[in-house]
Amino acid sequence: MRKLLNTLFVINEDAYLTLDGENLVVTRNKQETHRYALHTLEGIVCFTYAGASPALMGACARRGIDLCFFDPYGRFQARTVGEERGNVLLRQTQYRVSDDPAQSCRYARSFILGKVYNARWVLERATRDHPQRIPVEKLKRTSTQLAAALPLIQTSDDPEQLRGLEGEAAQRYFDCLNDLILQQKQDFVFEGRSRRPPLDNVNALLSFAYSMLARECASALNAVGLDPYVGFMHRPRPGRKSLALDLMEELRAVYADRLVISCINQKIITAKHLQKQENGAVLLTDDGRKAFLTAWQNKKKEEITHPFLKEKLPWGLVPYVQALLLARALRGDLEVYPPFFWK
């Protein structure tokens, strides 16, 4: 159970939510474990199969409290909707910002700043953790280059320049990714990104991890009332969840890439878990997907201290907290959107 930004996150799979007067009551095995006054809550996010009582759903709908349901794997299930929804104003603001190049650039700048900052610290962490096994000088040189890009990103108000800085930083980072692979070097070699389809084992894992991260970011945006399909950095396109792609940028290196590298280095994923198709695409087998999803779920349970809130929370809640912060920035409650800066 976590209460952050006036939103209650219910992460126990067997928790059931009921209403008692003006209070939300959490029970497990028919025993009360927590109690919260409804007037202190703006939202409730449940990762549970047990669900909530109809009385609580009705009370949340009447009070305008967002009550969202996800399965334990983070797949969006449903949201209670009352007669009136404040989200219409939030979405109107989102659409206006998306249509305004100057305002869109302000948010894109934050997403890219977080992405490059975190990519740099992934490399810095590697030089600290494995100084005898990786080319420290090469990674330090790239880290310095990424650090030099940060003030340029922070002061840019040109969307094209931002895209150029982001692309150059991403290329420099990916040029070092193969150096982070310490085990199974014959089977896992990274020579650059290939997508649609992925053409080697590492790219197959990266593509699968990115698809998982994009889904979780889309679910988080749904939970706070934002439209996952209307972005600021990635322009809207039919069928593309542009805002989810925006939100995941700052989490790619620290969440997805580090997990992929860990799965290879710890031999959670081996060559037998991947299969080359007739068209040259490399995909995870059923057993490979199961092994990776298990690692993904375990990663989500690891606790970190959120750099902006200064509170401990599991990794799995980071996309939801960032979505909440983004919604607050759009409403004007925050002056700027604070990216997720990891160290």
C-alpha positions as CSV (number, residue, x, y, z in Angstrom):
1,M,0.0,0.0,0.0
2,R,1.4,3.4,-1.0
3,K,-0.1,6.9,-0.8
4,L,1.6,9.3,-3.0
5,L,0.4,12.7,-4.3
6,N,-3.0,12.1,-2.7
7,T,-3.3,8.9,-4.8
8,L,-3.6,5.5,-3.1
9,F,-1.7,2.6,-4.8
10,V,-3.0,-0.8,-3.8
11,I,-0.3,-3.3,-4.8
12,N,-1.3,-6.4,-2.8
13,E,-3.0,-8.8,-5.3
14,D,-5.4,-10.2,-2.6
15,A,-6.6,-6.8,-1.3
16,Y,-10.3,-6.0,-1.4
17,L,-11.6,-2.4,-1.0
18,T,-14.9,-1.6,0.7
19,L,-16.7,1.5,2.0
20,D,-17.4,2.2,5.7
21,G,-19.1,5.5,6.1
22,E,-16.8,8.1,4.7
23,N,-13.8,5.8,4.8
24,L,-12.1,3.4,2.3
25,V,-11.3,0.1,4.1
26,V,-8.7,-2.3,2.7
27,T,-9.1,-5.9,3.7
28,R,-7.0,-9.0,3.2
29,N,-8.3,-12.5,4.1
30,K,-11.4,-10.7,5.5
31,Q,-9.2,-8.7,8.0
32,E,-9.0,-4.9,7.9
33,T,-5.4,-3.8,7.2
34,H,-5.7,-0.1,6.3
35,R,-8.3,2.7,6.5
36,Y,-8.3,6.0,4.6
37,A,-10.7,9.0,4.7
38,L,-12.2,9.5,1.2
39,H,-11.8,13.3,1.4
40,T,-8.0,12.9,1.5
41,L,-7.9,11.0,-1.8
42,E,-7.9,12.2,-5.4
43,G,-7.3,8.8,-6.9
44,I,-7.1,5.1,-6.2
45,V,-5.1,2.7,-8.4
46,C,-5.6,-1.0,-7.8
47,F,-3.3,-3.8,-9.0
48,T,-5.5,-6.5,-7.6
49,Y,-7.8,-9.3,-8.8
50,A,-10.1,-9.0,-5.8
51,G,-11.5,-5.6,-6.7
52,A,-13.8,-3.2,-4.8
53,S,-17.3,-3.2,-3.6
54,P,-20.1,-1.5,-5.6
55,A,-20.7,0.9,-2.7
56,L,-17.1,2.1,-2.8
57,M,-17.3,2.5,-6.6
58,G,-20.4,4.6,-6.3
59,A,-18.9,6.7,-3.6
60,C,-15.8,7.4,-5.7
61,A,-17.9,8.3,-8.7
62,R,-20.0,10.7,-6.7
63,R,-17.0,12.4,-5.2
64,G,-14.9,12.6,-8.5
65,I,-12.3,10.2,-7.1
66,D,-10.5,8.3,-9.9
67,L,-10.8,4.6,-9.2
68,C,-8.8,2.5,-11.7
69,F,-8.2,-1.2,-12.0
70,F,-5.2,-3.0,-13.4
71,D,-4.2,-6.6,-13.3
72,P,-1.1,-7.4,-11.3
73,Y,0.9,-7.3,-14.5
74,G,-0.1,-3.6,-15.1
75,R,-2.6,-4.2,-17.8
76,F,-5.4,-1.6,-17.7
77,Q,-8.8,-3.1,-16.9
78,A,-11.4,-0.4,-16.1
79,R,-12.1,2.9,-14.5
80,T,-15.1,4.1,-12.6
81,V,-16.8,7.1,-14.2
82,G,-19.4,9.3,-12.5
83,E,-21.8,11.9,-13.9
84,E,-19.2,14.6,-14.1
85,R,-15.5,14.2,-15.1
86,G,-12.9,16.8,-14.4
87,N,-10.6,15.0,-16.9
88,V,-12.3,16.9,-19.8
89,L,-10.5,20.0,-18.7
90,L,-7.2,18.2,-18.3
91,R,-7.5,16.6,-21.8
92,Q,-8.5,20.0,-23.3
93,T,-5.2,21.4,-21.9
94,Q,-3.3,18.4,-23.2
95,Y,-4.7,18.9,-26.7
96,R,-4.0,22.6,-26.7
97,V,-0.4,22.0,-25.6
98,S,0.1,19.3,-28.3
99,D,-1.1,21.8,-30.9
100,D,1.2,24.5,-29.7
101,P,4.8,24.0,-30.9
102,A,6.3,26.2,-28.2
103,Q,4.4,24.5,-25.3
104,S,5.0,21.0,-26.8
105,C,8.7,21.8,-27.0
106,R,8.8,22.7,-23.2
107,Y,7.5,19.2,-22.3
108,A,9.7,17.4,-25.0
109,R,12.7,19.2,-23.5
110,S,12.0,17.6,-20.1
111,F,11.5,14.1,-21.5
112,I,14.7,14.3,-23.5
113,L,16.6,15.8,-20.5
114,G,15.6,12.9,-18.4
115,K,16.5,10.4,-21.1
116,V,20.0,11.7,-21.7
117,Y,20.7,12.2,-18.0
118,N,19.7,8.7,-17.2
119,A,21.6,7.2,-20.1
120,R,24.7,8.9,-18.8
121,W,24.3,7.5,-15.3
122,V,23.7,4.0,-16.6
123,L,27.2,4.2,-18.1
124,E,28.6,5.9,-14.9
125,R,27.2,3.1,-12.8
126,A,28.8,0.5,-15.0
127,T,32.2,2.0,-14.7
128,R,31.8,2.0,-10.9
129,D,30.4,-1.6,-10.7
130,H,32.7,-3.3,-13.2
131,P,35.9,-1.2,-13.6
132,Q,38.0,-4.3,-14.4
133,R,35.7,-5.7,-17.1
134,I,34.6,-2.8,-19.2
135,P,36.5,-0.1,-21.2
136,V,36.2,2.6,-18.5
137,E,38.0,5.3,-20.6
138,K,35.5,4.8,-23.5
139,L,32.5,5.0,-21.2
140,K,33.8,8.0,-19.3
141,R,34.4,9.8,-22.6
142,T,30.8,9.1,-23.7
143,S,29.5,10.1,-20.3
144,T,31.3,13.5,-20.6
145,Q,29.8,14.0,-24.1
146,L,26.3,13.2,-22.7
147,A,26.9,15.6,-19.8
148,A,27.9,18.3,-22.3
149,A,24.6,17.8,-24.2
150,L,22.4,18.4,-21.1
151,P,22.7,22.3,-20.9
152,L,22.1,22.5,-24.7
153,I,18.9,20.5,-24.3
154,Q,17.8,22.5,-21.3
155,T,18.1,25.8,-23.1
156,S,16.8,24.7,-26.5
157,D,13.4,26.0,-27.7
158,D,13.8,24.5,-31.2
159,P,12.0,21.2,-31.8
160,E,14.4,20.2,-34.6
161,Q,17.4,21.0,-32.6
162,L,16.1,19.0,-29.7
163,R,15.5,16.0,-31.9
164,G,19.0,16.3,-33.3
165,L,20.5,16.5,-29.8
166,E,18.4,13.5,-28.6
167,G,19.4,11.4,-31.7
168,E,23.1,12.2,-31.3
169,A,23.0,11.4,-27.6
170,A,21.1,8.1,-28.2
171,Q,23.7,7.0,-30.8
172,R,26.6,7.7,-28.4
173,Y,24.9,5.8,-25.7
174,F,24.1,2.8,-27.9
175,D,27.7,2.7,-29.1
176,C,28.6,1.7,-25.5
177,L,25.8,-0.7,-24.9
178,N,27.7,-3.8,-26.1
179,D,30.4,-3.0,-23.6
180,L,27.9,-3.6,-20.8
181,I,27.4,-7.2,-21.8
182,L,29.8,-9.3,-19.7
183,Q,28.4,-12.8,-20.2
184,Q,27.3,-14.9,-23.2
185,K,29.3,-12.6,-25.5
186,Q,29.1,-15.0,-28.4
187,D,25.3,-15.2,-28.4
188,F,24.5,-11.6,-27.4
189,V,26.3,-9.0,-29.5
190,F,24.9,-5.5,-30.0
191,E,26.0,-3.6,-33.1
192,G,23.2,-1.0,-33.2
193,R,19.4,-0.8,-33.0
194,S,17.3,-2.8,-35.4
195,R,13.5,-2.7,-35.1
196,R,10.4,-3.8,-36.9
197,P,11.8,-6.5,-37.0
198,P,14.7,-6.9,-34.5
199,L,17.5,-8.8,-36.2
200,D,19.6,-10.1,-33.3
201,N,19.2,-11.4,-29.8
202,V,19.9,-8.2,-28.0
203,N,17.5,-6.2,-30.2
204,A,14.8,-8.8,-29.7
205,L,15.1,-8.3,-25.9
206,L,15.2,-4.5,-26.2
207,S,12.1,-4.4,-28.4
208,F,10.1,-6.6,-26.1
209,A,11.2,-4.6,-23.0
210,Y,10.3,-1.3,-24.8
211,S,6.8,-2.7,-25.7
212,M,6.3,-3.7,-22.1
213,L,7.4,-0.2,-20.9
214,A,5.2,1.6,-23.4
215,R,2.2,-0.5,-22.3
216,E,2.8,0.4,-18.6
217,C,3.2,4.1,-19.5
218,A,-0.1,4.0,-21.5
219,S,-1.8,2.4,-18.5
220,A,-0.4,5.1,-16.2
221,L,-1.6,7.9,-18.4
222,N,-5.1,6.3,-18.6
223,A,-5.1,6.2,-14.8
224,V,-4.6,9.9,-14.4
225,G,-7.0,10.9,-17.2
226,L,-4.6,11.8,-19.9
227,D,-4.9,10.6,-23.5
228,P,-2.0,8.2,-24.3
229,Y,-2.4,8.9,-28.1
230,V,-1.7,12.6,-28.0
231,G,1.9,13.4,-27.4
232,F,4.2,16.4,-27.3
233,M,7.6,15.0,-28.4
234,H,6.2,12.1,-30.6
235,R,3.6,13.7,-32.8
236,P,0.1,12.1,-32.9
237,R,-0.4,9.4,-35.6
238,P,-3.3,6.9,-36.0
239,G,-2.8,4.0,-33.7
240,R,0.4,5.3,-32.0
241,K,0.3,6.0,-28.3
242,S,2.4,9.1,-28.7
243,L,2.3,10.4,-25.1
244,A,3.1,6.9,-23.8
245,L,6.2,7.0,-26.0
246,D,7.1,10.5,-24.6
247,L,6.8,9.3,-21.0
248,M,8.8,6.2,-21.5
249,E,11.8,8.1,-22.9
250,E,13.3,8.9,-19.6
251,L,12.8,5.3,-18.4
252,R,14.3,3.5,-21.3
253,A,17.9,3.2,-20.1
254,V,17.3,2.9,-16.4
255,Y,14.3,0.5,-16.5
256,A,14.3,-1.4,-19.8
257,D,18.0,-1.4,-20.9
258,R,19.4,-2.3,-17.5
259,L,16.9,-5.1,-17.1
260,V,17.9,-6.5,-20.5
261,I,21.6,-6.4,-19.7
262,S,21.0,-8.0,-16.3
263,C,19.0,-10.8,-17.9
264,I,21.9,-11.5,-20.2
265,N,24.7,-11.2,-17.7
266,Q,22.8,-13.3,-15.1
267,K,21.9,-15.9,-17.7
268,I,18.2,-15.5,-17.0
269,I,17.8,-15.3,-20.8
270,T,20.1,-17.5,-23.0
271,A,20.3,-18.2,-26.7
272,K,17.8,-21.1,-26.4
273,H,15.1,-18.5,-25.4
274,L,15.3,-16.8,-28.8
275,Q,14.4,-18.0,-32.3
276,K,15.2,-16.6,-35.7
277,Q,12.3,-16.5,-38.1
278,E,12.3,-17.0,-41.9
279,N,12.2,-13.3,-42.6
280,G,15.3,-12.7,-40.4
281,A,13.4,-11.4,-37.4
282,V,14.6,-12.7,-34.0
283,L,11.8,-13.2,-31.4
284,L,11.6,-14.6,-27.9
285,T,10.2,-18.1,-27.6
286,D,7.3,-18.8,-25.2
287,D,9.7,-19.9,-22.5
288,G,11.8,-16.8,-23.2
289,R,8.8,-14.5,-22.7
290,K,7.9,-16.3,-19.5
291,A,11.5,-15.9,-18.2
292,F,11.7,-12.2,-19.1
293,L,8.2,-11.4,-17.7
294,T,9.2,-13.0,-14.4
295,A,12.3,-10.8,-14.3
296,W,10.2,-7.8,-15.3
297,Q,7.7,-8.4,-12.4
298,N,10.6,-8.9,-9.9
299,K,12.2,-5.6,-11.1
300,K,8.9,-3.8,-10.5
301,K,9.0,-4.9,-6.8
302,E,12.5,-3.4,-6.2
303,E,12.3,-0.3,-4.1
304,I,14.0,3.0,-4.9
305,T,13.8,6.6,-3.6
306,H,11.9,8.8,-6.0
307,P,14.3,11.7,-6.9
308,F,11.5,14.4,-6.9
309,L,9.2,13.1,-4.1
310,K,12.1,11.9,-1.9
311,E,9.9,8.9,-0.9
312,K,10.5,5.2,-1.3
313,L,8.4,3.3,-3.8
314,P,8.7,0.2,-6.0
315,W,10.0,0.6,-9.5
316,G,6.6,-0.5,-10.9
317,L,5.0,2.6,-9.6
318,V,7.4,5.0,-11.3
319,P,5.4,5.4,-14.5
320,Y,2.3,6.1,-12.5
321,V,4.0,8.8,-10.4
322,Q,5.5,10.4,-13.5
323,A,2.1,10.4,-15.1
324,L,0.6,12.1,-12.0
325,L,3.4,14.7,-12.1
326,L,2.7,15.3,-15.8
327,A,-1.0,15.8,-15.2
328,R,-0.2,18.2,-12.4
329,A,2.1,20.2,-14.6
330,L,-0.6,20.4,-17.3
331,R,-3.1,21.6,-14.7
332,G,-0.7,24.3,-13.5
333,D,-0.1,22.8,-10.1
334,L,3.6,22.5,-11.0
335,E,5.6,25.1,-12.8
336,V,7.4,22.5,-15.0
337,Y,7.2,18.8,-15.4
338,P,10.0,17.2,-13.3
339,P,11.7,14.3,-15.2
340,F,12.8,11.2,-13.5
341,F,16.5,11.7,-12.7
342,W,18.2,8.4,-11.7
343,K,21.6,7.8,-10.1
